[in-house]
Amino acid sequence: MDSPAALVPGRDVTPVSRLLTLVGVVVVIAGLNFGRQVLIPLALAVVFAFLLTPVVGLVEKCRLGRVPSVLAVLVVSFALAVAIGWGVTNQLMQIMARLSDYQANIHEKMEVLRGSAGGGLGKATATVNDLSKELSASSETAESKKSNRMNGTKEPLSVQVAAPPRNAAEYLRDVVGPLAGILETIAIVVVFTLIILVKREDLRNRVLRLAGSGQLNVMTQAIDDASRRLSRYLMLQFAVNVGYGILFGLGVGVIGIPHPLLWGAFAGLLRFVPYVGTAAAAVLPMAMAMAVFPGWSQVGLTFALFLFLEITIANVIEPWLYGTHTGISSLAILVAAIFWGMLWGPVGLILSTPLTVCLILLGKYVPQLGFLEILLGDEPVLSPQAHFYQRLLALDDEEARDIAEKYLKENPLGNLYDLVLVPALGLAEQDRHMNALDDARTKFIHQSTRELIDDLYDVSANEVCLPEGGPSAIALAGSVPGWTIVCIPARDEADEIVGTMVMQLLRRAGFDAHVIPIGPISTMLEQVKNLHADLVCVSALPPFAAGQARSLCKQLRQRNPKMKIVLGLWDFPGGAAKAQERVGLNCADMIGTAMVQIVSQIGGLATSSAPAAEETPADRELNPVG
């Protein structure tokens, strides 16, 4: 049984290794900052290589060599990017050239907004602004005149000097100069992408060789997982964002806003930026509509288009393509966008999600970096039983109940008892016997669990799931009238609570089942006798109740040798075989470690005890003790 501290998978990490890991993280962050001129093109090239590798593979199947296939894909991709970039640049320059034409319309709308903002408040704000400007202007004029009088100088006269004519070389330098860094980065990215695509197997083998022959298994899994997850995610994200840009551009064009290619390209590109990218892509054409059109209809239509596309893609398309989990938590996406944006600027915003996926994979396969997978991943870090027990420790029975009900929506009632509630009670018992759990919390845990199972038994419509090869449905439907089954706890209240769960499942299976509350052994044995039990199920939660359960089974056997006894050592490590070794061969007729298994065994006993029942191979597989 897992200890309460084992809420997450264990890592063999010492304090020294943790300190070294922290120092390494600091060094890596500093290196990412100082080496950005080389690392940014390399990161872009790796992303493009993952994105284009499937396309290169398809071209290679047309009996082209590796190098011609890579060159063909890069040339086509570069040509498309240049064509789109050229069109976007031309439309952007047209907007910049016509900004003065939009000034009057923008001013008119601003006046309307200012007037609608409130009469008295708007006038008061305008008055304060005017007074502030006048006071500032008069103060500057007075200071200037005073300074001139003190220096004995007159007011300076403004003189305009004509700029000398510029030659073609200077003009080209002014135009190309600001773009030199961008063109240099693009060239480096293209070269890196070409090398990675051509030598991808060689680079993979070098990484494996660098890790060492002893890490081939782990590194192979890491590289395969990274290749599969990154390629799939990037391809799907690229397809979704391109489709979003096309639909947004077409919608904006139908609305009538000028330059739809520009707004569609911005929408597709900015959507790579988590959260804020799509909002920024919608604001730009809305501002354009406000500047071009006299009314507000186009602005409202553009906003409605944005809402429709975003809601549809975010809630229908992306969950269908990506599945329930993308591998990254929502908070991690936001934090990663801020981190990489501050580190690498706009390029870091675009690369934040792929880089975060790489960090999660490092945390998955490198023990010293396991915290990255826990912090950034979207997989549950607490098992349902640990999560349920943790909320009860926090005295939060409402959230614990929500966990159980959520689990019950996808699983039958027997699985909830076997896989969630019983292990949680086992963790509580272990803490209690180690004096790590006080009496108040123990009482709260027991009371909350008892109330939960009573409520779930009343409202749940799930059927008991039986293992393959279980007893026939005839026995489970209660084909042995008059059979009385009594569940008796072995040691304490936790055993009684689990016995109540068994009683509920037996009643669902059609048996007349009862549970005896915990008390003195003589009193419990007397109640078993008064109920005229045909079968007794002893409920024991290991590891501390096993000895008491063995003693109780022996006393039951001495009082009534003909009575059937089934012992449940719940969630016992090693299964029924180890449980049988723990208590001995002659302790009970059958031994089980799960409730579903116990119900199956009791059904098998009922079937074999029925007058017309015949033993089946499935019944023989239940392996009765002795």
Secondary structure as GFF3:
##gff-version 3
##sequence-region A 1 626
A	DSSP	alpha_helix	15	34	.	.	.	ID=ss1
A	DSSP	alpha_helix	36	60	.	.	.	ID=ss2
A	DSSP	alpha_helix	66	97	.	.	.	ID=ss3
A	DSSP	alpha_helix	99	116	.	.	.	ID=ss4
A	DSSP	alpha_helix	119	151	.	.	.	ID=ss5
A	DSSP	alpha_helix	168	176	.	.	.	ID=ss6
A	DSSP	three_ten_helix	177	179	.	.	.	ID=ss7
A	DSSP	alpha_helix	180	198	.	.	.	ID=ss8
A	DSSP	alpha_helix	200	211	.	.	.	ID=ss9
A	DSSP	three_ten_helix	213	215	.	.	.	ID=ss10
A	DSSP	alpha_helix	216	255	.	.	.	ID=ss11
A	DSSP	alpha_helix	260	270	.	.	.	ID=ss12
A	DSSP	alpha_helix	276	292	.	.	.	ID=ss13
A	DSSP	alpha_helix	297	312	.	.	.	ID=ss14
A	DSSP	pi_helix	313	317	.	.	.	ID=ss15
A	DSSP	alpha_helix	318	322	.	.	.	ID=ss16
A	DSSP	alpha_helix	330	344	.	.	.	ID=ss17
A	DSSP	alpha_helix	346	365	.	.	.	ID=ss18
A	DSSP	three_ten_helix	367	369	.	.	.	ID=ss19
A	DSSP	alpha_helix	370	376	.	.	.	ID=ss20
A	DSSP	alpha_helix	384	393	.	.	.	ID=ss21
A	DSSP	alpha_helix	397	410	.	.	.	ID=ss22
A	DSSP	alpha_helix	413	416	.	.	.	ID=ss23
A	DSSP	pi_helix	417	421	.	.	.	ID=ss24
A	DSSP	alpha_helix	422	433	.	.	.	ID=ss25
A	DSSP	alpha_helix	439	459	.	.	.	ID=ss26
A	DSSP	alpha_helix	473	476	.	.	.	ID=ss27
A	DSSP	beta_strand	484	489	.	.	.	ID=ss28
A	DSSP	alpha_helix	493	508	.	.	.	ID=ss29
A	DSSP	beta_strand	512	515	.	.	.	ID=ss30
A	DSSP	alpha_helix	521	530	.	.	.	ID=ss31
A	DSSP	beta_strand	535	540	.	.	.	ID=ss32
A	DSSP	alpha_helix	546	559	.	.	.	ID=ss33
A	DSSP	beta_strand	564	569	.	.	.	ID=ss34
A	DSSP	alpha_helix	575	583	.	.	.	ID=ss35
A	DSSP	beta_strand	590	592	.	.	.	ID=ss36
A	DSSP	alpha_helix	595	609	.	.	.	ID=ss37
A	DSSP	alpha_helix	617	620	.	.	.	ID=ss38
###
